[in-house]
Amino acid sequence: FDHVIAEIVGYATAPPSFSDEAFATARLTLLDALGCALLALNYPACTKLLGPHVPGITVPHGARVPGTAHVLDPVKAAFDTGAAIRWLDFNDTWLAAEWGHPSDNYGAILAVADHVSQIRRAAGKQPLTVRDILAAGITAYEIQGVLALENSFNRVGIDHVLLVKIASTAVAANLLGASWEKMANAVSNAWLEATL
């Protein structure tokens, strides 16, 4: 694996040592993202995209989509939550060499955290905490932000959402308990769009 992938995986797997201010800020970004998602549920063009691929299907240990009754597989729940967060384009914006909306990462974070927590509860273990979600959020923001500081992917025809894919992949794989090598493979795959 190249240096950048190794650094991303190393950062995502490092024990969080964030300041109280970072956690307080992450709490605000999570609340803002959820507020954007809940407001988007007032728009039928958004809500028609949400829900299971197969109506009536039951997903054991499924992930919930905030503000809805949907309990979905974590991939579809991540899409639905992320779509609702971004639908109105009111969520936070980061401007650097590349722009982006780092709260887009909460779609994957919330879905995977809920799925993992459901599995843990079923096994009689403690679920993830809101602090775990906030730490994942901080990590994703920093991965996306650092990559955006000096790299403008739009200038070479690659959509800036690539950075969300990379950051979300790293933190989601970590929440799922992936090994270092599996995380590196996943992050490597997240870069594939950049090869087009």
Wavefront OBJ file of the C-alpha trace (Angstrom):
o trace
v 0.000 0.000 0.000
v 1.247 3.467 -0.761
v 2.115 6.018 1.898
v -1.151 7.978 1.708
v -3.320 4.892 2.198
v -1.152 3.714 5.093
v -1.394 7.149 6.722
v -5.188 7.242 6.366
v -5.589 3.774 7.864
v -3.103 4.550 10.623
v -4.973 7.713 11.531
v -8.393 6.026 11.417
v -7.251 3.189 13.690
v -5.340 5.307 16.200
v -7.014 5.625 19.607
v -8.896 8.930 19.597
v -7.188 11.675 21.562
v -9.379 14.596 20.621
v -9.900 17.673 22.766
v -13.129 18.527 24.536
v -13.514 21.386 22.060
v -13.262 18.948 19.147
v -15.993 16.770 20.666
v -18.190 19.808 21.351
v -17.756 20.942 17.748
v -18.455 17.438 16.431
v -21.650 17.372 18.468
v -22.776 20.559 16.711
v -21.916 19.157 13.283
v -23.889 15.987 14.036
v -26.902 17.988 15.228
v -26.690 20.207 12.142
v -26.487 17.188 9.826
v -29.474 15.556 11.516
v -31.416 18.827 11.320
v -30.723 19.033 7.585
v -31.817 15.406 7.146
v -35.045 15.887 9.094
v -35.963 18.997 7.108
v -35.341 17.109 3.862
v -38.001 14.589 4.868
v -40.579 17.273 4.022
v -39.670 16.919 0.336
v -41.283 14.031 -1.585
v -38.485 14.095 -4.156
v -36.152 13.080 -1.320
v -38.395 10.643 0.533
v -39.237 8.656 -2.603
v -35.579 7.590 -2.702
v -35.656 6.270 0.855
v -36.553 2.820 2.078
v -35.744 -0.796 1.295
v -34.966 -2.019 -2.208
v -37.499 -4.786 -1.605
v -40.644 -3.571 0.211
v -41.450 -5.480 3.382
v -38.020 -7.054 3.743
v -36.725 -7.523 7.284
v -33.059 -6.901 8.040
v -31.731 -8.464 11.241
v -29.550 -5.946 13.072
v -30.563 -3.330 10.522
v -29.627 0.316 10.641
v -32.302 2.931 11.167
v -32.714 6.004 8.985
v -33.235 9.051 11.242
v -36.728 10.504 11.132
v -38.221 7.493 9.353
v -39.470 4.033 10.263
v -36.959 2.408 7.902
v -34.647 -0.304 9.248
v -32.337 -1.221 6.402
v -29.124 -2.964 5.544
v -26.270 -0.627 6.503
v -25.352 0.203 2.882
v -28.868 1.377 1.983
v -29.250 3.097 5.356
v -25.998 4.977 4.711
v -27.284 6.062 1.298
v -30.658 7.130 2.682
v -29.221 9.023 5.639
v -26.562 10.653 3.473
v -29.115 11.607 0.815
v -31.338 13.249 3.409
v -28.409 15.102 5.008
v -27.324 16.518 1.641
v -30.712 16.893 -0.054
v -31.203 20.618 0.569
v -27.479 21.391 0.361
v -27.687 23.245 3.671
v -25.113 21.126 5.465
v -21.666 22.385 6.343
v -19.112 23.357 3.707
v -15.328 23.155 3.797
v -13.367 25.410 1.468
v -9.726 24.682 0.690
v -7.968 23.626 -2.516
v -11.001 21.343 -2.780
v -14.436 22.105 -1.380
v -16.755 19.638 0.212
v -19.408 18.889 2.775
v -17.715 16.839 5.504
v -20.989 16.124 7.281
v -21.808 13.887 4.295
v -19.693 11.334 6.190
v -22.399 11.028 8.847
v -24.542 8.936 6.490
v -22.052 6.088 6.638
v -21.058 6.704 10.246
v -24.599 6.624 11.634
v -25.664 3.594 9.602
v -22.605 1.524 10.455
v -22.632 2.572 14.113
v -26.287 1.570 14.451
v -25.687 -1.763 12.679
v -22.647 -2.557 14.840
v -24.564 -1.558 17.977
v -27.461 -3.860 17.041
v -25.018 -6.766 16.637
v -23.336 -5.957 19.948
v -26.635 -5.761 21.803
v -27.710 -9.116 20.357
v -24.469 -10.618 21.672
v -25.001 -9.109 25.131
v -22.263 -6.508 24.641
v -22.254 -2.744 25.035
v -23.320 -0.770 21.953
v -21.291 2.076 20.558
v -21.792 5.398 22.289
v -22.507 8.843 20.918
v -18.903 9.658 21.832
v -17.776 6.843 19.498
v -19.888 8.376 16.729
v -18.437 11.810 17.405
v -14.885 10.423 17.357
v -15.618 8.785 14.001
v -17.004 12.117 12.797
v -13.902 14.007 13.879
v -11.689 11.424 12.203
v -13.660 11.607 8.954
v -13.632 15.401 8.980
v -9.888 15.430 9.465
v -9.173 12.841 6.775
v -11.353 14.667 4.282
v -10.082 18.076 5.366
v -6.389 17.258 5.176
v -6.792 15.720 1.719
v -8.720 18.816 0.588
v -6.113 21.285 1.832
v -3.669 20.743 -1.019
v -5.549 18.628 -3.578
v -8.142 19.957 -6.012
v -9.686 16.921 -7.646
v -12.301 19.014 -9.478
v -9.517 20.685 -11.475
v -8.719 17.327 -13.043
v -12.336 16.296 -13.541
v -12.910 14.204 -10.412
v -15.879 15.043 -8.214
v -14.995 16.258 -4.732
v -17.276 13.583 -3.234
v -14.286 11.261 -3.685
v -13.001 12.673 -0.390
v -16.206 11.666 1.416
v -15.862 8.147 0.014
v -12.299 7.874 1.286
v -12.998 9.289 4.752
v -16.261 7.366 5.193
v -14.623 4.133 4.080
v -11.822 4.524 6.611
v -14.044 5.273 9.600
v -16.766 2.776 8.651
v -14.214 -0.019 8.240
v -12.768 0.889 11.620
v -16.220 0.870 13.273
v -16.820 -2.559 11.727
v -13.594 -3.831 13.311
v -11.770 -4.507 10.045
v -8.131 -5.561 10.196
v -5.470 -3.089 9.061
v -5.100 -4.900 5.736
v -8.850 -5.022 5.079
v -9.099 -1.323 5.906
v -6.223 -0.538 3.563
v -7.885 -2.560 0.803
v -11.177 -0.745 1.376
v -9.536 2.701 1.377
v -7.583 1.729 -1.729
v -10.853 0.800 -3.448
v -12.382 4.134 -2.412
v -9.699 5.862 -4.490
v -10.716 4.011 -7.671
v -12.767 6.928 -9.004
v -9.557 8.952 -9.107
v -8.166 6.618 -11.780
v -10.864 7.448 -14.336
l 1 2 3 4 5 6 7 8 9 10 11 12 13 14 15 16 17 18 19 20 21 22 23 24 25 26 27 28 29 30 31 32 33 34 35 36 37 38 39 40 41 42 43 44 45 46 47 48 49 50 51 52 53 54 55 56 57 58 59 60 61 62 63 64 65 66 67 68 69 70 71 72 73 74 75 76 77 78 79 80 81 82 83 84 85 86 87 88 89 90 91 92 93 94 95 96 97 98 99 100 101 102 103 104 105 106 107 108 109 110 111 112 113 114 115 116 117 118 119 120 121 122 123 124 125 126 127 128 129 130 131 132 133 134 135 136 137 138 139 140 141 142 143 144 145 146 147 148 149 150 151 152 153 154 155 156 157 158 159 160 161 162 163 164 165 166 167 168 169 170 171 172 173 174 175 176 177 178 179 180 181 182 183 184 185 186 187 188 189 190 191 192 193 194 195 196
